């Protein structure tokens, strides 16, 4: 028998806290931790790509040679040698990025939250893709914006729509490379047009680029940051090219914005862990990523091909899907009468998981969509899981 505590508090949460909602993906991931589940749900990099030995050597070297610095408080804007490495790596195509434009953050999710804090007021108009990254929608929603959904097609965000919708907006959030959740990529021509339109509208353009290095077929496309360093806010991360466990990302922006974000960060966590920044710098400073990233690309490309082949074999002709040239995701659209939230319940009973598409829409959800991630599942299991999903979908036609 449970005994009530007469001294228990009645909590009065803030209006902001009352608006909080759990991540649909995080809830699904709790289920996918079971070993019998074939999970296409998580946007998790493959553990097979983690450079464990290199990280061990770097931790030992940093702690042995600079332990007292590594274990001490650090500057809010980040470890200077790593910031300089980031700035130099982005100084391409004739543009020069300064170290002062780089703010290290505790994962790119913190970068999104800081951008929300310093750019969004209650009721601010902000533009997002349709669909868009769920983590960004969650981060921005805390600040009470008015989300405006920008139409997309197979080539991603449509710049001309921004010219109409962007007047008076506080920001435009975009993922031009192998977008989460769709896997789509924006062409060079669209990037330049979008940069020009945003500059004309005085509209800050966020270029979130966690997957840009993971191109399967060719070299990565030009960054919008290099097209206009004074008007583009670039977000990068070490999660997909090293390991997400270190929680390390960066924001590159004009100095006035970086200064405000730094002040907001001081109120959040004082600084990102000095130790992990120094270790990452030790790993990347001599060109390790130049040889490491191609091995990730090859692994993910093979598994993407396996999933595309399985979809062609097992999914009905009424289903359509994207064909990504990099990244981690495939986006599937089913006949309109199929609700993928209900489909998920049936799939989990047969030990298969995916992410329903509805949570990725800021305004009008499309409940007949779903996201598949292929990078943590070996080809044989990919075929098995897709065959199960195909049979469940066919039963609804």
N, C-alpha and C positions, 0 to 999 in steps of 0.2 A: 504494500500500500504506500503510495506516494504522499509524503507529508509536505504541505505547502509551507514555505518560509514566510512568516508574517513580516519580516524585514526586507523582503525582496523589493527592488526598485521597479517603478513603472517608468519605462524609458520614453522620453519625448524627443523624437528624432527631428533633426532639422528638415526643412523642406527639401534641401538638396539630397539628404540621405533617403528621404522617402521616395525620391525618384529613381534610386539605384535599382538596377536589375542585374541578375546574374547572367554570365555569358552562356549562351546556348551551347557553344562549343565546349566550354569547360565542364558543363554538366554531362555532355555526351562522353567526354574523355574519362570521366569516372567509371563509366560502363566499359570502355574499351581497355581498361587496365587488366581485364580478365584475359588470361592467356589464350583461351579458346576463340576469342573474337578476332575476326579479320577486320582491321580498322582502316577505313579510308577517311577517317574523320579529322584527325589532328593535322594541323599545319606544322608538324614537327620535322626538323631535319633528321636524316638517317644517322643513328649512332655510329654506323660503320664509317662515317666521314670524320668523326671527331679525332683530332690529332693528339691523342692522349700522351704519347711519348714526348712529343715536342712541348706540350704544356708542362709535363713533369720536369723536364730539363729547365724550362724557363722559370718555373716556380722556384726550383732549387737555386738557380743562378741569381735571381732577384733577391731572394731571402738571404743568401750567403753574402752577396756583395753589397746589397743596399737595403738590408732588412729593416733598419731603423727608420729609413725614409718610407719604405713600402707599408709599414704597419702604423704609420702616423696619419693624422688628419692631412688632407690635401686641399689644394685650391678648388673652389667651386667650379671653375670653368674646365678643369681637368688637367691631366698630366701633360706638361708642355711638349715633351718629345713626341707623344702620341698625337696630340693636336697638330703638330707640325707635319707628321707623317700623313695624316688625313688631308691637310691642306695641300701638300705636295702631290698626293695621289689624285686629287681633283683638279689640279692646275693643268688642264689639257685644252686642246683646240684653241690655243691663243688666249685663254682666260687665266687670270692669276687669282688664286684663292689665298687669303691671308690666314695665318694661325688665329688671329683675333676674331675671325668669323666662325670659329669652330667651338662648339660647346659639347663636352662629353656628357652623356646621360645614362641613367641606369636602365638600359634597354630602350628601344625606340618608343615603347608605350609611354614611358615617362616624358619623352619629347613631345608626344601628342598632347599629353595632359598639360605640360607647360605652355604649349602654343594656345591651348584652350584658355588657360588662365589669363594670358596677356593680350589675347586678341578678341575674345568673345564676351559680349555682355548678354544679359537676358534679352531675348528677342532679336539678337543679331542674325542677319541673313548670311548663311554660309552655304557654299555649293559643294556637292559631293556627287560622285559618279553613281550610276544606276546599273548594277548594284555596286556597293562599296565595301571596304574592309570593316568588318564588325568591330574590331578594336578601336578604330578611329571614331566610329559612330558612338560607341560607349564613352570614350574619353571626352568628346565634344559635348555630348548630351548633358553632362553634369552642369554645364554653364548656361543651359536653357536657350540654345539657339533656335532659329527658324531654319530647318533644313530645306534646301531646294535641290531637288534631284535633277541632275543633268543627263539627258538622254545619251545612250551609247549604242553602238552597233558592233559588228564583228571586228572593227578596227579600234575599238575602245571608245573613249570619250569623244564627243563630236564638238570641236572647237566653236563652230558657228553658233551653237546653242548657248555657249558661254557669253557671246557677244550680246545676246538678247537677255539672258537671265542674270548676268553678272553685275548689272548696275546697282551700286549701293551695297554690294556684298562685302563682308569682312575678309573672306578668304575662299579659295578653291582648293579642295583636297583631291589629289590625283595619285594614282599608281600606274605609271606609263609602261613598266616592264613586267610582263607575265603576271598580270594583276591578280591579287587575292580579292575575290574568289574565282574569277573567270579564266585566268591564264592568258588573257588577251594582251597584245602589245600595240602601243601607239606608234605610228609611222613617224619618220623624221619630219616629213612635211607637216603632219598634224602638230607635232611638238613645236615647231617654229611658229606656226599659226597661233597656237594657244599662247605661247609666250608673248607674241606681239599683241594679241587681244587683251591679255591681262595687264600688260604695261599701259596700254591705251586707257583701260578702265581704272588704273591705279589699284588693281586687285592683287593682293599677295597670292602667289601660286606655290602650294606645297607639293613638292616632288618627293614622294615616299618611295624609296628604292631599295628594299631589302633583298630583292631577287635579281637585280640587274646583272650581277656577275655570272648568273647561272643560265647562260644562253647555250643551247645545244647545237645550233646550226651555224652560227657565225659569231663575229665579234659583237659585243654589246653596242646598242645604238647610242648616239650622242645624248648627253644629259642636258636637260633644260636649264640646269644651273649654269652651264657654260655658255648658254645662249644669252642669258641675262643675269649675271651674279647679283645685280642690285634689286632684282624683283622676284627671284625664286628662292624659296626656303627648301633646302635639300636635307633629306633624312636618310642616314645610312646605319647599318648595323653589322656587328660581327657574329650575330646569332646564326646566320645561314651559311657563313663561310668558315667559321671556327666551331663555336659551340654556343647554344643559347643559355647554358648554365652560368656563364660569366656575367650575364645581364649587362651588356655594354653596347651602346649605340652612340650616335652623334647627330647634332643638328648643325647645318652650315647656313648662315643667314647674314644679311647686312648687320653691321655692328650695333646699330640702335636697337634692333630686335634681340640680338644676342645679350646685350646688357640687361634688358628687361627680363628675359628668360633666366639669366643668371641670378637676378634678384629673387625671382619666384622660386628657383631651385634652392636658394639658401633657406627659404622657409619650409622646404619639403624634406631635404635629406642632407643639407650642408654641402655634400660633395659625393660623387660616385667613387666607389672603393678604389683607393690609390693602388693597392696591391694588384688587383686584376688589370688595371690600366697598364701598369708597368710590365706585367707578365705578357699581355697581348702585344705591347710594343716590342718586347724582346722576341716574340715569335715572328712578327710580321716585318720587322725593320730591314731584314736582309733579303727580302724577296720570296719568302716561303709561300705566300699565296699564289705566286706565279706558277708554281708546280702543283700546289695542293688543289686549287679550284678546278683545273681540268679533270681531276679524278672524280670530283663531285659531279661535274657536268656529265661525264660518261655514264656514271651509275644512274643518275636521274633520267638521262635520255633513254637508256635501255628499259627502265621501268615504265616510263611514259609510253614508249612504243608498245610494251606488253599490254598496258591498259587500253590503249587505242585499238589494238588488235582484238582484245577481248570484247570491247564495246561493240565493234563491228560484227563479231561472231554471235554475241548473246543478247544484245539489246534489240528491241523491235524497231522497225523502220520509222515508226512515228516519233521516236526519240531523236534528239539532235544534241551535239556536244561540240565544244571547242577543241582545237588542235594546237595546243601551246607549243612554242618553239623554245621554251625554257621554263624555269621556275618549278612549281610543285603541285599545280592544280589543274583539274579539268572540270568544266561547268556543263551540267546536263540539263536540258529542258525537255520535259515530258508533256504528253497531252494535258490540256488545261484542267481536265476533271480529276487528275491525280494529285492528291495532297501528300507531299513528301514527308510531312510530320507523321502522318498515319503510316506511310510506307516504312519509315524508320522503325516504328514499333514492331512491325512485322519482320523487318530485317534483323533486328536485334534478337528476336526469338530464334532466328537461324544463324546467329553468331556473326553477323555482318553489320558494320556501322558506317555511316556517312554523315554529312552535315546538311540538313534541309536548307534550302536557299532563302526562305522568307526573312530570317534575321539580318541578312545583308542589305536589305532595302530600307532606306531612311523614311520613306513615306508609304507608297503603295506596294505591299509585298506581292511577290509572285510565288504562290505556294506550290507550283508545279516544277520547281527548280531544285537542284541539289549540287553540292560541291564534293568532288572526289580528290583525295590526295593519294599519290602513288609511291612516295619516296621511301616509306618505311616498310613496304610490303614486297616480298620477293615475287618474281613473275608467276610461279606456280600458284601461289596464294591469291595473286591478283586475278588470275583466270577463274579460280574457284569462287571467289567472292563476287565477281562480276556475273558469273553464270547464275548464282543464287539471286542476285538483284534482278537480272533479266527475266527470270521465271516469275518473280513477284510482280514485276511491272506488266508482263504479258497477261497475267491473270486478271488484270484490271481493265484490259482493253475490250 
